[in-house]
Amino acid sequence: MGPATKHVDELLKLPADDRSEAVEALLISLEQDVDANDAGVEQAWAAEIERRIAEDAPGIPAETVFAEGRARLKNRS
């Protein structure tokens, strides 16, 4: 039984309005954590996009990809 269980037990003894207020505060704190993580993810993707642009790799031409896809579909029939 961890420390959170002790607090939950105490919260469950509160009237419904107070429990609702506690839940709302906890949810807001979780949303803030997610927002902070999202910012880090966005920064990482921005850096990756910049790296890929700077790399100037030619990639695979779209027509090659489409031709390969058509051939695979044709072979399935």
C-alpha positions in Angstrom: 0.0 0.0 0.0 1.7 3.2 -1.3 1.3 6.8 -0.1 -1.3 7.5 -2.8 -3.6 4.8 -1.4 -3.6 6.6 2.0 -4.5 9.9 0.4 -7.2 8.3 -1.8 -8.8 6.7 1.3 -8.9 10.2 3.0 -10.3 11.8 -0.2 -13.1 9.2 -0.3 -14.3 10.3 3.1 -15.0 13.8 1.8 -18.4 15.0 0.6 -19.1 14.6 -3.1 -18.4 18.3 -3.9 -15.0 18.2 -2.3 -14.1 15.0 -4.0 -15.1 16.5 -7.4 -12.9 19.5 -6.7 -10.0 17.2 -5.9 -10.5 15.2 -9.1 -10.6 18.4 -11.1 -7.3 19.6 -9.6 -5.7 16.2 -10.3 -6.9 16.1 -13.9 -5.6 19.6 -14.5 -2.2 18.6 -13.1 -2.1 15.6 -15.4 -3.0 17.7 -18.4 -0.2 20.1 -17.6 2.2 17.2 -17.6 1.0 16.1 -21.0 1.3 19.6 -22.4 4.9 19.8 -21.2 5.7 16.4 -22.8 4.0 17.5 -26.1 6.3 20.6 -26.2 9.3 18.3 -26.0 7.9 16.0 -28.8 7.2 19.0 -31.0 10.8 20.3 -30.5 12.2 16.9 -31.3 10.2 16.6 -34.5 11.1 20.2 -35.6 14.8 19.3 -35.1 14.4 16.0 -37.0 12.6 17.8 -39.9 15.4 20.4 -40.1 18.0 17.6 -40.0 16.3 15.8 -42.9 16.0 19.0 -44.9 19.7 19.8 -44.3 20.6 16.2 -45.3 19.2 16.9 -48.8 18.7 13.2 -49.4 16.9 12.6 -52.7 14.6 9.9 -51.3 12.7 7.5 -53.6 10.8 9.0 -56.5 7.1 8.8 -56.2 6.7 7.1 -59.6 9.0 4.3 -58.3 6.8 3.8 -55.2 3.6 3.9 -57.3 5.0 1.4 -59.9 6.0 -1.0 -57.1 2.6 -0.7 -55.5 0.8 -1.4 -58.8 3.0 -4.4 -59.4 2.3 -5.8 -55.9 -1.5 -5.3 -56.4 -1.3 -6.9 -59.9 0.5 -10.0 -58.5 -2.2 -10.4 -55.8 -4.9 -10.9 -58.4 
